[in-house]
Amino acid sequence: MAQMTPEDLQHLAEEVLAAHGFSPAQGAAIATTMVAGQRDDCASHGIYRLLGIIKTLKAGKVVPDAEPLVEDVAAAIVRVDAQGGFSPLAFTAGLPLLEAKAHACGLAAMAINRCVHFSALWVEMEALTARGLVALACNPTQAYVAPAGGRRPLFGTNPIAFGWPRPEGQPFVFDFATSAVARGEIELHRRAGQALPEGWGVDAEGAPSTDAQTVLEEGAMLTFGGHKGSALAAMIELLAGPLIGDLTSPESSDFDAGAGGLPYHGELILAFDPQRFLGGAVAEYQQRAEALFTGIEAQGARLPSQRRYQARACNEARGWVEVPDSLLSDVRALLPN
């Protein structure tokens, strides 16, 4: 296992991206997001994603030097046209206007259109909670997941994320796929030659399968919680697809046309300003929220993101992150000779 400082990992990622034609702005935004994942021990959304990013570029499914266009659509709506680029830069471009509208109106929405997506949504939730905003985000992906009772891919992994700022310490954040697990986790199992846990996927006939290759190439992933996860996945398809004028997961798969690129679609982000909702009572109601969090932990339960925050603190204290030797070799192989 290699040990690298976040700065060295950032530099390596930016170097690889620049060598493949990504603009400095795109490269920096993408690398920062991946390094954040590696820093928090989120391997499936860390530097591993660089392999899929370059594959997507070679397939002609992303614009490496795209410059997002920010549009002021209405009093509480921002639209960002990513112009076929990756989502991190589009989010960063639209964030100042989204924040301003949320503070002005109490609630604001940002639609990101025509973006290619690889990143975890918790990165965006933390950016919004750092500005004192409560946040919610969701997006479709490609058709990987069968609906409850089905056996063919129809939904994406369709993540949904939520962020709540706290008076002290890290925000309350969750970010999870409506599938039983993120697709990246299955890809990592395939890469390691490991069997999948039961309940993650099915084969082409709809029978349970623990073979990662079968689930990814022939069968389908499953939603979490059966029909409940399936209903949430459908909701996300609608909110972050037709509602904002973008693609559903099957349409994103059609766009990919078997190239194996990362998903091309839209994203919906909502931001709430507690000050506008509560005025002078903000502190009182923040303490009521804190009482809820205390009650959760008093029962021995873990708050979402707690393990991620612990990993962050550990890695920041020692000044380096771990990267599997084989993965680091694959990443460096992307550099020109």
ChimeraX attribute file (.defattr): number of C-alpha atoms within 10 A of each C-alpha:
attribute: neighborCount
match mode: 1-to-1
recipient: residues
	/A:1	11
	/A:2	12
	/A:3	13
	/A:4	14
	/A:5	17
	/A:6	20
	/A:7	13
	/A:8	12
	/A:9	22
	/A:10	21
	/A:11	16
	/A:12	18
	/A:13	25
	/A:14	23
	/A:15	19
	/A:16	21
	/A:17	24
	/A:18	17
	/A:19	13
	/A:20	17
	/A:21	14
	/A:22	22
	/A:23	17
	/A:24	15
	/A:25	15
	/A:26	25
	/A:27	25
	/A:28	20
	/A:29	18
	/A:30	26
	/A:31	25
	/A:32	22
	/A:33	23
	/A:34	26
	/A:35	24
	/A:36	20
	/A:37	24
	/A:38	25
	/A:39	26
	/A:40	22
	/A:41	21
	/A:42	19
	/A:43	20
	/A:44	20
	/A:45	22
	/A:46	23
	/A:47	28
	/A:48	22
	/A:49	21
	/A:50	22
	/A:51	13
	/A:52	15
	/A:53	22
	/A:54	21
	/A:55	17
	/A:56	20
	/A:57	17
	/A:58	13
	/A:59	15
	/A:60	13
	/A:61	22
	/A:62	25
	/A:63	20
	/A:64	23
	/A:65	17
	/A:66	20
	/A:67	18
	/A:68	25
	/A:69	15
	/A:70	20
	/A:71	15
	/A:72	15
	/A:73	12
	/A:74	11
	/A:75	13
	/A:76	21
	/A:77	18
	/A:78	21
	/A:79	22
	/A:80	26
	/A:81	23
	/A:82	26
	/A:83	20
	/A:84	21
	/A:85	25
	/A:86	29
	/A:87	29
	/A:88	27
	/A:89	22
	/A:90	27
	/A:91	25
	/A:92	14
	/A:93	18
	/A:94	23
	/A:95	19
	/A:96	11
	/A:97	19
	/A:98	26
	/A:99	22
	/A:100	14
	/A:101	24
	/A:102	24
	/A:103	21
	/A:104	14
	/A:105	14
	/A:106	19
	/A:107	23
	/A:108	24
	/A:109	23
	/A:110	28
	/A:111	29
	/A:112	29
	/A:113	28
	/A:114	24
	/A:115	28
	/A:116	27
	/A:117	23
	/A:118	23
	/A:119	20
	/A:120	24
	/A:121	25
	/A:122	21
	/A:123	18
	/A:124	23
	/A:125	27
	/A:126	22
	/A:127	16
	/A:128	23
	/A:129	23
	/A:130	16
	/A:131	12
	/A:132	21
	/A:133	25
	/A:134	25
	/A:135	25
	/A:136	24
	/A:137	25
	/A:138	24
	/A:139	29
	/A:140	34
	/A:141	28
	/A:142	26
	/A:143	23
	/A:144	26
	/A:145	33
	/A:146	24
	/A:147	24
	/A:148	16
	/A:149	11
	/A:150	13
	/A:151	20
	/A:152	21
	/A:153	20
	/A:154	22
	/A:155	28
	/A:156	31
	/A:157	28
	/A:158	29
	/A:159	22
	/A:160	23
	/A:161	21
	/A:162	23
	/A:163	25
	/A:164	23
	/A:165	22
	/A:166	17
	/A:167	11
	/A:168	7
	/A:169	7
	/A:170	15
	/A:171	21
	/A:172	19
	/A:173	23
	/A:174	18
	/A:175	20
	/A:176	19
	/A:177	23
	/A:178	27
	/A:179	28
	/A:180	19
	/A:181	19
	/A:182	19
	/A:183	19
	/A:184	15
	/A:185	16
	/A:186	25
	/A:187	16
	/A:188	15
	/A:189	17
	/A:190	18
	/A:191	11
	/A:192	10
	/A:193	12
	/A:194	13
	/A:195	14
	/A:196	18
	/A:197	13
	/A:198	11
	/A:199	17
	/A:200	24
	/A:201	30
	/A:202	26
	/A:203	22
	/A:204	16
	/A:205	12
	/A:206	15
	/A:207	10
	/A:208	18
	/A:209	22
	/A:210	18
	/A:211	22
	/A:212	28
	/A:213	19
	/A:214	16
	/A:215	25
	/A:216	19
	/A:217	11
	/A:218	14
	/A:219	26
	/A:220	29
	/A:221	33
	/A:222	31
	/A:223	29
	/A:224	19
	/A:225	14
	/A:226	16
	/A:227	13
	/A:228	12
	/A:229	20
	/A:230	22
	/A:231	16
	/A:232	19
	/A:233	28
	/A:234	18
	/A:235	15
	/A:236	26
	/A:237	26
	/A:238	18
	/A:239	21
	/A:240	26
	/A:241	23
	/A:242	13
	/A:243	13
	/A:244	17
	/A:245	16
	/A:246	24
	/A:247	27
	/A:248	28
	/A:249	27
	/A:250	19
	/A:251	18
	/A:252	22
	/A:253	24
	/A:254	14
	/A:255	17
	/A:256	19
	/A:257	11
	/A:258	9
	/A:259	15
	/A:260	13
	/A:261	24
	/A:262	25
	/A:263	24
	/A:264	29
	/A:265	28
	/A:266	31
	/A:267	28
	/A:268	22
	/A:269	24
	/A:270	21
	/A:271	27
	/A:272	24
	/A:273	24
	/A:274	23
	/A:275	15
	/A:276	15
	/A:277	13
	/A:278	13
	/A:279	10
	/A:280	11
	/A:281	11
	/A:282	13
	/A:283	14
	/A:284	11
	/A:285	13
	/A:286	16
	/A:287	13
	/A:288	11
	/A:289	14
	/A:290	15
	/A:291	12
	/A:292	12
	/A:293	15
	/A:294	13
	/A:295	12
	/A:296	13
	/A:297	12
	/A:298	10
	/A:299	8
	/A:300	8
	/A:301	11
	/A:302	12
	/A:303	14
	/A:304	14
	/A:305	17
	/A:306	15
	/A:307	13
	/A:308	15
	/A:309	16
	/A:310	13
	/A:311	18
	/A:312	19
	/A:313	14
	/A:314	15
	/A:315	19
	/A:316	15
	/A:317	9
	/A:318	9
	/A:319	14
	/A:320	19
	/A:321	22
	/A:322	17
	/A:323	20
	/A:324	12
	/A:325	12
	/A:326	11
	/A:327	16
	/A:328	17
	/A:329	11
	/A:330	13
	/A:331	19
	/A:332	15
	/A:333	11
	/A:334	17
	/A:335	15
	/A:336	8
	/A:337	5
